[in-house]
Every structure is written in structure tokens, then in C-alpha cells.
Amino acid sequence: MKFLRPFYAILIVCFFIFNTQSCNDEPVEIIPIVDTDNDGIEDNLDNCPTVENPNQEDSDNDGIGDLCDIETNAADSDNDGIADSDDNCLEFANPNQEDQDNDGIGDLCDPDFNDPNTPLAKCEDGFAGIYPCNDYDLMAHVPLNIFGAAEGNDCWGWTDSTTGKEYALMATSHNTSFIDITKPNEPIYLGNLPTATTSSPWRDVKVYKDHAFIVADCSFGDPTCNDDHGMQVFDLTRLRNVPNPPETFNADTHFTEFGKAHNIVINEDSGYAYIVGANRSSTYAGGPIFINIQDPKNPVSEGGFKEGGYSHDAQVVTYNGPDTDYSGKEILIGSNENEVVIADVTDKSSPKIISTISYSNVWYAHQGWFSQDMKYFILGDELDEFRAGGNTRTIVFDFTDLDNPAFHFDYFGTSAAVDHNGYVNNNTYYFANYRAGVRMLDITNIGSSSFTEVGYFDTYPTDNATEFNGAWNVYPYFNSGNIIVSDIERGLFVIRKSGT
């Protein structure tokens, strides 16, 4: 991976002030005008003299330009006097920027990579470098500026079944970026697929049959919002041979039978994608849209489902849980703002609601995931901590009988941080907890209404406040044990359980 170092030219313009003095008079003093970043603003007037910013943006009006402001741009994460945009090692103070092999990665962040399992920073005494942790090491960190984006969004993973290589797919405000993490401590940024329309604060990506499927949303009332993004399809096998990374890619297919969408869900067993959170004024009012992607480059729309209302997120499975009435059926669990909707979507021409369930103190039913045995459903409410206070709350339902779902128990975390996306792998629930990073819960005793936090990695080391910063998503499904985390401000993290 090569990091581009911006370099700055110092232009000194000297001028003489002439007046009515004769040639025998003393010369007038030469006055230098210094513009270090060559942006047309003199250093003594420039609110960010080391980075070109001719428009002098200062969103918090503190006199420090946004590009230099640690509050708005995390300008110097390791406090070594080197701005993050220039720093070749963000996790450790390295003011001299040593880089013996000239690969763009500072020596302190560039261990001997003969062993791909050597962590960049081990979790020791509660920290991996600058990041609080418990039992999870930092394998690699790729800062957001490498991707040419303003914010990090979703992430997902792809394992090439032919080569065995592992790739992180990092969705950002401006693109979807592709990173080879086969050697997790030596990630290779291969390039990105730019957005189909405008930048977006919500971009989501999933994978099916070696293809990435990407949607994007934008804020209601945003004058720059473009409703025409649709779904980009990208053939991931193209990543096998990228001769000169990073490359800017084009989509293989741009499916435009819907516009913006908040999320995409794929049932890999059936080969269907479910578009959720589309425009509320569209045909299905933001409910799931059914797209047949069995031929990935030739998607076919097969209707939708508006009866359950706007769906923010969903999980769709070919059901093999305890309720034998629905064995083999395609079941959708929608996190639909004020309730959870269980639906049979096997027949795309005639989807049916099986049941619905809400819960006490509901603020925004955001996203959830089945336990491995499909007996329980684990839900995050994104706004309850923010609106009602209290520590992170995770709601657990008993779905033994899909016709009669029941509330099971609430689990409360160790901080007041907001919860976002969560996924189950075996008996561990991994969830992105915004400013509290990613948390790992042992759910072995879920039947006894008990979770135990067994690990964490905090990508937002400043605090665990109830705000919408930090870890957005986590993908815990690589066979190697690598786990990727997307962070809104800090980009992509690769972590791994200590000692594995």
C-alpha cells in the first residue's frame, strides 16, 4: 500500500516600496510575504497555513481551519505534531516519520511481515497502541483519507473461493473501496468504485456469487440529495489482478429500477437481494423490494412488500429454526422503526406478514440478527440511549414460535454509547457500538437471559459518549479470524482475537 505524501512549496514574494527618496537615500526594507501552502492566503491570515484551503472553511468558528482542526478533522491522532493527512503512522507518535523501506508506512507501524499474523499492536494492559481493547489485537489500520472520502460507512467482506484471499469492502461517503487483507498486517489498497451519483452519509454493500451489490441513501430535505443511485454491481474477481493499485473502477452493472435506498440485504441461499429503506414515496413506500440476482450482472425486479411499512434494515433467511411450520420457507425479519415485522416472502408475488412485535421504550428499531439456532432475535434500538438515556441496550426476543414472538430480556452494556449494527457468529454477538468501538458478547446463555461481554476494540479512543461517531459496522465472518471494522472518522480497522 502506498501513501501519497503531499508536499508544499514555499513561495516567498519580496517587493520594494518605492517613494520619493533619491537614489542616495537608504533602501526601503524588503517585506516578505509567506504563503506556506500556496493557497493565496498569507500565513499570518491563514486559518490553516500548512494545508491548502483557499476558502478558509471553519465549521466550528474556532479560528482553526477544518483541515487543521483536530476537533473536526482528527488532525493529529497520535499528538506527534504531524497532521493525520501527512502522517505515515497514525497510531504511534513518530515525529521524524522514519520509513526505511520507503513503502509509505512508518517504521513504527511496519513490523516484519514475514509472519502475516504478527499484530501491528498487541492488546496489552488494556491498549493496542492508542486504542482501548480487551483480548483483541490491532492487525492493521487504513486511514479514511487513503480512500479519498469524508466519512466511513458500512463494510463487508469477501473471500475469493478460487485463491483463498480475503478482501475488505469499505463503503464511504464517496465510494466503495477494496482492500486485500490476506496478509492482515500488510493491507493493500486496490482502488475504489466511485458513487453512482453524489456523496452520501449512508452507503451499504453486500456480497453474492463473487459480486458486490451497493446502494446509497441521502438525507430527506438535503438539496444535494440525488434519488437516482440505484444499485451498483461490481465483479469482485477483477480484484485478482490489479497491476497498478490503487485503481478507479467502473461498475459492471448499474441497476436503476429504484432510486436511493438505505440498505441492501441478501439471502445467499435463494439468490435474492432485498432493498430496504427506499424512498417512502416510491411504489413500496420504503418496504422491501425483491431483486433476483441469481445472474449477478443481470438483476431482475420481482415486486416488493409495503404492508409492513418502511423497513430500515432486515435479515432474510431460508428458515431451519424451531418453528417447523415454516421450515424451508424464506423468512424476512424487518427492523421497521417502531416494531419488528416477521414475514414469509417465499412467494414473491404474494408475501405475507406472519406476526409483528414491539417492545417497551421503543425509539427506533434499527437492525437485528438471529441467533445461530434461529430461536432468538437480537435487536439494536439506535435512538433509545440518545433519547431516553441509560447504557447501551440490546433487546432480545424469543422467536421459537414465529406466529407468537415474545420479548425475552434486555441486555445493558458498560457505557452510554449508541449501538448500531450487530451480527452473530456461532455463540458470539459482535456489534458496532459507535464511540465504544466494537463489542463482543458471549451469548451461550441466551436462554437464561444472560450475555457476557468477553472482548472489545475501541476505534474511538476519546470517549464513549452518546453520540454518532466511531464504529459503524463490523464483519466477523472471515475463516482466518480476521475481523474488519468500519469507523466513521478513522477508516478501516483489521482486528483479531489475541493469541489466534
C-alpha positions as CSV (number, residue, x, y, z in Angstrom):
1,M,0.0,0.0,0.0
2,K,1.4,3.4,-1.0
3,F,0.6,6.5,0.9
4,L,0.8,9.8,-1.1
5,R,2.6,12.5,0.8
6,P,1.6,15.9,-0.1
7,F,4.5,18.3,-0.4
8,Y,4.3,22.0,0.0
9,A,6.1,24.7,-1.9
10,I,7.0,27.9,-0.1
11,L,6.6,30.9,-2.3
12,I,8.3,34.0,-0.9
13,V,7.4,37.1,-2.8
14,C,9.5,40.1,-1.9
15,F,8.7,43.6,-3.1
16,F,10.1,47.0,-2.7
17,I,8.1,50.0,-1.7
18,F,9.2,53.0,-3.7
19,N,8.6,56.6,-2.7
20,T,10.1,60.0,-3.4
21,Q,13.6,59.1,-1.9
22,S,16.5,59.8,-4.1
23,C,19.0,57.2,-5.3
24,N,21.3,58.2,-2.4
25,D,18.7,57.5,0.3
26,E,18.8,54.3,2.3
27,P,16.8,51.5,0.6
28,V,13.4,50.6,2.0
29,E,13.3,47.2,3.9
30,I,12.2,44.2,1.9
31,I,9.0,42.8,3.3
32,P,8.5,39.0,2.8
33,I,5.0,37.6,2.2
34,V,4.8,34.0,3.3
35,D,2.2,31.6,1.9
36,T,3.4,28.2,3.0
37,D,0.6,26.1,1.5
38,N,0.4,28.3,-1.7
39,D,-3.3,28.8,-1.4
40,G,-3.3,32.6,-1.9
41,I,-3.8,33.3,1.8
42,E,-0.8,34.8,3.7
43,D,0.3,32.7,6.6
44,N,-0.5,35.5,9.1
45,L,-4.1,35.5,7.9
46,D,-4.5,31.8,7.0
47,N,-6.5,29.7,9.5
48,C,-4.7,26.6,8.3
49,P,-1.3,27.7,7.0
50,T,0.2,24.2,6.2
51,V,-2.7,22.8,4.2
52,E,-4.1,24.4,1.0
53,N,-7.6,25.8,1.9
54,P,-8.3,28.9,-0.1
55,N,-12.0,29.0,1.0
56,Q,-10.9,29.1,4.7
57,E,-13.7,26.7,5.9
58,D,-14.1,26.8,9.7
59,S,-17.3,24.9,10.6
60,D,-17.0,25.4,14.3
61,N,-15.8,29.0,14.1
62,D,-12.9,28.5,16.4
63,G,-10.3,30.2,14.1
64,I,-8.7,26.9,13.1
65,G,-9.5,25.8,9.5
66,D,-11.3,22.5,9.2
67,L,-8.4,20.8,7.5
68,C,-6.2,21.6,10.5
69,D,-8.7,21.3,13.3
70,I,-8.4,18.1,15.4
71,E,-12.0,18.6,16.6
72,T,-13.4,18.5,13.1
73,N,-10.8,16.5,11.2
74,A,-8.9,14.5,13.9
75,A,-5.9,16.3,12.6
76,D,-3.2,14.7,14.8
77,S,-4.5,11.5,16.4
78,D,-1.2,10.5,18.0
79,N,-0.1,14.0,19.0
80,D,3.2,13.9,17.3
81,G,3.0,17.2,15.5
82,I,2.3,15.6,12.2
83,A,-1.2,16.1,10.7
84,D,-3.1,12.9,10.1
85,S,-3.3,13.7,6.4
86,D,0.5,13.6,6.2
87,D,1.3,11.1,9.0
88,N,2.7,7.7,7.8
89,C,1.8,6.1,11.2
90,L,-1.4,7.4,12.9
91,E,-1.4,5.0,15.9
92,F,2.1,5.9,17.3
93,A,3.9,9.2,17.8
94,N,6.7,9.3,15.2
95,P,7.6,13.0,14.5
96,N,10.6,12.1,12.4
97,Q,8.5,9.9,10.0
98,E,11.1,7.2,9.7
99,D,10.3,4.8,6.8
100,Q,13.4,2.7,6.0
101,D,11.8,0.6,3.2
102,N,10.1,3.7,1.6
103,D,6.7,1.9,1.4
104,G,4.8,4.8,2.8
105,I,4.2,3.1,6.2
106,G,6.2,4.5,9.1
107,D,8.6,2.1,10.7
108,L,6.7,2.0,14.0
109,C,3.6,0.8,12.0
110,D,5.5,-1.5,9.7
111,P,6.6,-4.7,11.5
112,D,8.4,-7.6,10.0
113,F,5.7,-9.0,7.8
114,N,7.2,-12.5,7.2
115,D,4.6,-13.6,9.7
116,P,1.2,-12.3,8.5
117,N,-0.2,-13.0,11.9
118,T,2.1,-10.5,13.7
119,P,-0.2,-7.8,15.1
120,L,0.5,-4.1,14.4
121,A,-0.2,-3.6,18.0
122,K,-0.9,-6.2,20.6
123,C,-3.6,-5.6,23.2
124,E,-1.5,-5.2,26.3
125,D,-2.5,-3.6,29.6
126,G,-5.8,-2.5,28.1
127,F,-4.4,-0.8,25.0
128,A,-3.4,-1.6,21.4
129,G,-1.4,1.4,20.6
130,I,-3.7,4.3,21.3
131,Y,-6.9,2.2,21.2
132,P,-8.6,0.7,24.3
133,C,-9.1,-3.0,24.0
134,N,-9.8,-6.3,25.7
135,D,-8.5,-9.5,24.1
136,Y,-8.4,-8.2,20.5
137,D,-5.2,-7.1,18.8
138,L,-4.8,-4.5,16.1
139,M,-3.6,-6.1,12.8
140,A,-3.9,-3.0,10.6
141,H,-5.5,0.4,10.2
142,V,-6.1,2.1,6.9
143,P,-7.0,5.8,7.5
144,L,-10.0,7.3,5.8
145,N,-8.0,9.8,3.8
146,I,-6.4,7.0,1.8
147,F,-9.8,6.2,0.3
148,G,-10.4,9.9,-0.7
149,A,-13.6,10.1,1.4
150,A,-15.0,12.4,4.1
151,E,-16.7,9.7,6.2
152,G,-16.7,5.9,6.6
153,N,-20.0,4.0,6.3
154,D,-20.7,0.3,6.0
155,C,-18.2,-2.6,5.5
156,W,-18.5,-6.2,4.3
157,G,-16.1,-9.0,3.4
158,W,-15.3,-11.3,0.5
159,T,-13.2,-14.4,0.4
160,D,-12.2,-15.5,-3.1
161,S,-13.1,-19.2,-3.3
162,T,-10.5,-19.7,-6.0
163,T,-7.5,-18.1,-4.4
164,G,-8.5,-18.1,-0.8
165,K,-7.6,-14.4,-0.5
166,E,-9.6,-12.2,1.8
167,Y,-10.8,-8.7,1.0
168,A,-12.4,-5.9,2.9
169,L,-15.1,-3.8,1.2
170,M,-15.2,-0.4,2.8
171,A,-18.2,1.8,1.9
172,T,-17.6,5.5,2.3
173,S,-19.3,8.8,1.7
174,H,-17.8,9.0,-1.8
175,N,-17.1,5.4,-3.0
176,T,-16.7,1.7,-2.2
177,S,-13.1,0.9,-1.6
178,F,-11.4,-2.6,-1.9
179,I,-8.6,-3.7,0.3
180,D,-6.7,-7.0,0.1
181,I,-6.2,-8.1,3.8
182,T,-4.9,-11.6,3.0
183,K,-1.8,-10.5,4.9
184,P,-3.8,-8.7,7.6
185,N,-0.8,-6.7,8.9
186,E,0.1,-5.6,5.3
187,P,-3.2,-4.5,3.7
188,I,-3.1,-3.5,0.0
189,Y,-5.5,-0.7,-1.1
190,L,-6.5,-1.9,-4.6
191,G,-8.8,1.0,-5.5
192,N,-12.4,2.1,-5.4
193,L,-15.7,2.2,-7.2
194,P,-17.0,5.8,-7.1
195,T,-20.5,6.6,-6.1
196,A,-23.1,6.5,-8.9
197,T,-24.4,9.9,-8.0
198,T,-23.4,12.3,-5.2
199,S,-21.7,11.7,-1.9
200,S,-23.8,10.1,0.7
201,P,-23.7,9.7,4.5
202,W,-25.2,6.1,4.1
203,R,-23.7,3.6,1.7
204,D,-24.2,-0.1,2.1
205,V,-22.6,-3.1,0.5
206,K,-23.3,-6.9,0.5
207,V,-21.8,-9.8,-1.5
208,Y,-23.2,-12.7,-3.5
209,K,-21.5,-15.0,-6.1
210,D,-18.2,-13.0,-6.1
211,H,-20.1,-9.8,-6.8
212,A,-20.6,-6.7,-4.6
213,F,-24.0,-5.0,-4.6
214,I,-24.0,-1.4,-3.4
215,V,-26.8,1.1,-2.6
216,A,-26.8,4.6,-1.1
217,D,-29.2,6.9,0.7
218,C,-29.3,10.6,1.4
219,S,-31.0,12.8,3.9
220,F,-34.6,13.9,3.4
221,G,-34.6,17.6,2.6
222,D,-30.9,17.7,1.6
223,P,-30.8,19.9,-1.5
224,T,-27.8,18.0,-2.8
225,C,-29.6,14.6,-2.4
226,N,-29.8,12.6,-5.6
227,D,-32.5,9.9,-5.7
228,D,-31.1,8.1,-8.7
229,H,-28.3,6.0,-7.2
230,G,-30.0,2.6,-7.7
231,M,-27.8,-0.5,-7.2
232,Q,-24.2,-0.8,-8.5
233,V,-22.9,-4.4,-9.2
234,F,-19.2,-5.0,-9.2
235,D,-17.4,-8.2,-10.2
236,L,-15.0,-8.8,-7.3
237,T,-12.9,-11.3,-9.3
238,R,-11.5,-8.2,-11.0
239,L,-9.5,-7.7,-7.8
240,R,-7.4,-10.7,-8.5
241,N,-5.2,-8.8,-10.9
242,V,-4.8,-5.1,-10.3
243,P,-1.5,-4.2,-11.9
244,N,-1.0,-0.7,-10.5
245,P,-3.1,-0.1,-7.4
246,P,-5.0,2.0,-6.4
247,E,-7.3,1.9,-9.5
248,T,-10.6,3.7,-10.1
249,F,-13.1,1.1,-11.2
250,N,-16.4,1.2,-13.1
251,A,-19.5,-0.8,-12.2
252,D,-20.2,-3.9,-14.2
253,T,-24.0,-3.1,-13.9
254,H,-25.9,-0.1,-12.8
255,F,-29.5,-1.2,-11.9
256,T,-31.8,1.8,-11.7
257,E,-35.3,0.5,-11.2
258,F,-35.3,2.1,-7.8
259,G,-33.5,5.3,-6.6
260,K,-32.0,5.8,-3.2
261,A,-32.0,3.1,-0.6
262,H,-30.8,2.9,3.0
263,N,-29.7,-0.8,3.0
264,I,-29.4,-4.0,1.0
265,V,-30.0,-7.5,2.4
266,I,-29.0,-10.7,0.5
267,N,-30.2,-14.2,1.1
268,E,-27.3,-16.2,-0.3
269,D,-29.3,-19.4,-0.2
270,S,-32.0,-18.1,-2.6
271,G,-30.1,-15.6,-4.6
272,Y,-32.4,-12.7,-3.8
273,A,-31.5,-9.2,-2.8
274,Y,-33.9,-7.2,-0.6
275,I,-33.7,-3.4,-1.0
276,V,-34.9,-1.7,2.2
277,G,-35.3,1.9,3.2
278,A,-36.0,3.2,-0.4
279,N,-37.9,6.4,-0.9
280,R,-41.1,6.5,1.2
281,S,-43.0,7.9,-1.8
282,S,-42.0,5.0,-4.0
283,T,-44.2,2.1,-5.0
284,Y,-43.5,0.0,-1.9
285,A,-43.3,3.0,0.5
286,G,-39.8,2.1,1.7
287,G,-40.7,-1.6,2.3
288,P,-38.6,-4.4,0.9
289,I,-38.1,-4.6,-2.9
290,F,-37.4,-8.0,-4.3
291,I,-34.5,-8.3,-6.7
292,N,-33.5,-11.6,-8.3
293,I,-29.7,-11.6,-8.5
294,Q,-29.1,-15.3,-9.4
295,D,-27.4,-13.9,-12.5
296,P,-25.5,-11.2,-10.7
297,K,-24.8,-8.9,-13.7
298,N,-28.5,-9.1,-14.8
299,P,-30.7,-8.3,-11.8
300,V,-34.5,-8.7,-12.2
301,S,-37.0,-6.9,-10.1
302,E,-39.8,-9.2,-8.8
303,G,-42.0,-6.9,-6.8
304,G,-42.0,-5.8,-3.2
305,F,-43.8,-5.6,0.1
306,K,-45.3,-2.4,1.5
307,E,-47.7,-3.9,4.0
308,G,-45.2,-4.0,6.8
309,G,-44.3,-0.3,6.4
310,Y,-40.9,1.3,5.9
311,S,-38.1,-1.1,6.7
312,H,-34.8,0.4,7.9
313,D,-32.9,-2.9,7.9
314,A,-33.7,-6.6,7.7
315,Q,-32.4,-10.2,7.8
316,V,-33.7,-12.7,5.3
317,V,-33.0,-16.5,5.8
318,T,-34.1,-19.8,4.4
319,Y,-35.6,-20.9,7.7
320,N,-34.5,-24.0,9.6
321,G,-35.3,-22.9,13.1
322,P,-37.6,-24.5,15.8
323,D,-40.9,-23.5,14.2
324,T,-41.5,-26.4,11.8
325,D,-44.5,-24.7,10.3
326,Y,-42.0,-22.6,8.3
327,S,-39.2,-25.0,7.6
328,G,-37.6,-24.3,4.2
329,K,-39.5,-21.0,3.8
330,E,-37.9,-17.7,3.0
331,I,-38.4,-15.6,6.2
332,L,-37.8,-11.9,6.4
333,I,-37.3,-10.2,9.8
334,G,-37.7,-6.4,9.3
335,S,-36.5,-3.8,11.7
336,N,-39.2,-1.3,10.9
337,E,-38.6,1.8,13.1
338,N,-41.4,1.2,15.8
339,E,-41.6,-2.6,15.6
340,V,-40.2,-5.8,14.3
341,V,-42.0,-7.5,11.4
342,I,-41.8,-11.2,10.6
343,A,-42.9,-12.1,7.0
344,D,-43.0,-15.0,4.7
345,V,-41.5,-13.8,1.4
346,T,-41.2,-17.2,-0.3
347,D,-43.7,-16.4,-2.9
348,K,-42.5,-13.0,-4.3
349,S,-45.9,-12.3,-5.8
350,S,-47.7,-12.9,-2.5
351,P,-45.6,-12.0,0.6
352,K,-47.4,-12.3,3.9
353,I,-46.9,-10.9,7.4
354,I,-46.6,-13.7,9.9
355,S,-46.6,-11.5,13.0
356,T,-45.2,-8.3,14.5
357,I,-43.8,-7.3,17.8
358,S,-42.8,-4.1,19.5
359,Y,-41.3,-3.5,23.0
360,S,-41.2,-1.1,25.8
361,N,-39.5,2.3,25.4
362,V,-39.2,1.8,21.6
363,W,-37.4,4.7,19.9
364,Y,-36.0,3.3,16.6
365,A,-35.9,-0.4,15.9
366,H,-32.7,-0.3,13.8
367,Q,-31.2,-3.6,13.0
368,G,-31.1,-7.2,14.3
369,W,-29.8,-10.7,13.8
370,F,-30.9,-14.3,14.5
371,S,-29.0,-16.5,17.0
372,Q,-27.3,-19.4,15.3
373,D,-30.3,-21.7,16.1
374,M,-32.8,-19.1,14.9
375,K,-34.6,-19.4,18.3
376,Y,-33.8,-15.8,19.3
377,F,-33.6,-12.5,17.6
378,I,-31.1,-9.8,18.9
379,L,-32.1,-6.2,18.1
380,G,-30.5,-2.8,18.5
381,D,-32.6,0.4,19.0
382,E,-30.4,3.2,17.7
383,L,-32.1,6.1,19.5
384,D,-33.0,4.8,22.9
385,E,-29.7,5.8,24.6
386,F,-29.8,9.2,22.9
387,R,-33.5,10.0,23.6
388,A,-34.1,8.1,26.9
389,G,-30.7,7.9,28.5
390,G,-29.1,4.8,30.2
391,N,-26.4,2.5,29.0
392,T,-26.4,0.7,25.7
393,R,-29.5,-1.5,25.4
394,T,-29.7,-4.7,23.4
395,I,-33.2,-6.2,23.1
396,V,-33.7,-10.0,22.8
397,F,-36.8,-11.7,21.5
398,D,-37.9,-15.3,21.7
399,F,-38.8,-16.4,18.2
400,T,-39.4,-20.1,19.0
401,D,-43.0,-19.6,17.6
402,L,-42.9,-17.2,14.6
403,D,-46.6,-16.7,14.9
404,N,-46.3,-15.6,18.6
405,P,-42.9,-13.9,19.1
406,A,-42.2,-12.8,22.7
407,F,-39.9,-10.3,24.4
408,H,-37.1,-12.3,26.2
409,F,-34.9,-9.7,28.0
410,D,-32.8,-6.6,27.8
411,Y,-29.0,-6.6,28.0
412,F,-27.3,-3.4,29.1
413,G,-23.7,-2.6,28.2
414,T,-21.0,-0.9,30.2
415,S,-21.4,2.6,28.7
416,A,-24.0,5.0,27.4
417,A,-22.7,4.7,23.8
418,V,-25.2,4.2,21.0
419,D,-25.5,0.8,19.3
420,H,-25.5,0.3,15.6
421,N,-25.1,-2.9,13.5
422,G,-24.6,-6.3,15.1
423,Y,-24.1,-9.9,13.8
424,V,-23.9,-13.4,15.3
425,N,-21.2,-15.8,14.6
426,N,-21.6,-19.1,16.5
427,N,-22.1,-18.1,20.1
428,T,-20.6,-14.6,19.9
429,Y,-22.6,-11.4,19.1
430,Y,-20.4,-8.7,17.5
431,F,-21.8,-5.2,17.4
432,A,-20.6,-1.8,16.4
433,N,-21.2,0.5,19.4
434,Y,-20.3,3.8,17.8
435,R,-18.0,5.7,20.3
436,A,-17.4,2.5,22.3
437,G,-16.0,0.7,19.3
438,V,-16.9,-2.9,18.6
439,R,-18.1,-5.1,21.5
440,M,-18.1,-8.9,21.7
441,L,-20.8,-10.7,23.7
442,D,-20.8,-14.3,24.6
443,I,-24.5,-15.4,24.1
444,T,-24.1,-19.0,25.1
445,N,-26.5,-18.5,28.0
446,I,-29.1,-16.5,26.0
447,G,-31.8,-19.0,27.0
448,S,-31.1,-18.0,30.7
449,S,-31.4,-14.3,29.8
450,S,-27.7,-13.7,30.2
451,F,-25.0,-12.2,28.0
452,T,-21.3,-11.7,29.0
453,E,-19.0,-9.2,27.4
454,V,-15.8,-11.1,26.5
455,G,-13.9,-8.5,24.4
456,Y,-13.9,-5.2,22.7
457,F,-11.8,-3.0,20.5
458,D,-12.5,0.8,20.8
459,T,-11.8,2.6,17.5
460,Y,-12.9,5.9,19.0
461,P,-10.4,6.3,22.0
462,T,-11.5,9.8,23.0
463,D,-14.6,8.8,25.0
464,N,-17.7,6.5,25.0
465,A,-20.3,9.3,24.9
466,T,-23.8,9.1,23.5
467,E,-23.0,10.4,20.0
468,F,-23.0,9.2,16.4
469,N,-19.2,8.8,15.8
470,G,-16.9,5.9,15.7
471,A,-17.6,2.3,14.8
472,W,-20.3,1.9,12.1
473,N,-20.1,-1.7,11.2
474,V,-18.3,-5.0,12.0
475,Y,-17.8,-8.1,9.7
476,P,-16.8,-11.2,11.7
477,Y,-17.1,-13.9,9.1
478,F,-13.6,-14.5,7.7
479,N,-12.4,-18.0,8.2
480,S,-8.9,-16.7,9.2
481,G,-10.3,-15.0,12.3
482,N,-9.7,-11.5,10.8
483,I,-12.5,-9.1,11.8
484,I,-13.0,-5.8,9.9
485,V,-14.5,-2.7,11.5
486,S,-15.5,0.5,9.6
487,D,-15.2,3.7,11.6
488,I,-16.9,6.9,10.5
489,E,-13.9,9.2,11.2
490,R,-10.9,6.8,11.2
491,G,-11.5,4.4,8.3
492,L,-10.9,0.7,8.2
493,F,-9.5,-1.5,11.1
494,V,-8.5,-5.1,10.9
495,I,-8.5,-6.8,14.3
496,R,-8.1,-10.3,15.6
497,K,-8.7,-12.2,18.8
498,S,-5.5,-12.2,20.8
499,G,-3.4,-15.3,20.5
500,T,-5.1,-16.6,17.3
